[in-house]
């Protein structure tokens, strides 16, 4: 009888724990759903939601003139928002568009895999749906660089110039790992775990709000509000990153199209101790990593017969926030060359 009594107690405890967990998950899911609804109300999309066939891509185009500048963001949850300073300045001199890839910020999720071919197809459909026309100057930051190159491969007649902003290189995963000895995993376990539980509200509760003092308060608030729902799409892109690099690596010749390459050049001693710890490298590893990165940046400069290359000693990888003036100048340089050649 004693054993039976203990068994009943254990079952009751188990059922109680299960019920408590169910209530917590349901409460968390409800909290997240309400937060997403509130974000949509408080922060509507600044651009248009282009219907590309049963789902929508957010695209924000401003200004007038030709060529039209197309901004391709890097790999994170913030999508088009980091381009804000560049958008504001360049829209005064020519047409410029930024957009959010599928599932990021205001854009609807897209089918898997989120590789380069899928992303380029979405962008082309969004441009067509909003009646945007080439010639384009493609501007890609980080992961956006290979995507800009892949768009040029598929739509060569539409692309008149390119700007690569500390762009990823198609061969970088293996080459950076060889240089530093640190495994370059685009989708580490912790990232996967956080993204997979975004629906429970836990990431919204636990993740700190992004620190973006370079952006207006409202834009920074948009990034924070949409961070949680964008995690899944950011993970899907990270998982597809090797495929994106492989696809983009099949095109490395821009011919005579003007190309401007901007590279970060911040030194080890200029990073804070916290930033050095996050990098997961010692100084010697970091310097080998940076030397390999610099070599790949030089290689990208050689992809055009009309190219320039500037290394920004006071910027880390997020050049859009730390040196938007350099990006604005590089875009102006390429736009001027396109106009002088009569390609606009």
Buried (B, 14 or more C-beta within 10 A) or exposed (E): EEEEEEEEEEEEEEEEEEEEEEEEBEEBEEBBEEBBEEBBEEBEBBBBBBBBEEBBBBBBBBBEBBBBBBBBBBBBBBBBBBBBBBBBBBBEBBBBBBBBBBBBBBBBBBEEBBBBBBBBBBBBBBBEBBEBEBBBBBBBBBBBBBBBBBBBBBBEEBBBBBBBBBBBBBBBBEBBBEBBEBEBEBBEEEBBEBBEBBBBBBBBEEBEEBEBEBBEEEBBBBBBBBBBBBBBBBBBBBBBBBBBBBBBBEBBEBEEBBBBBBBBBBEBEEBEEEEBEEBEBEEEBBBBBBEBBBEBBEBBBBBBEBBBBBBBEEBBBBBBBBBBEBBBBBBBBBBEBBBEBEBB
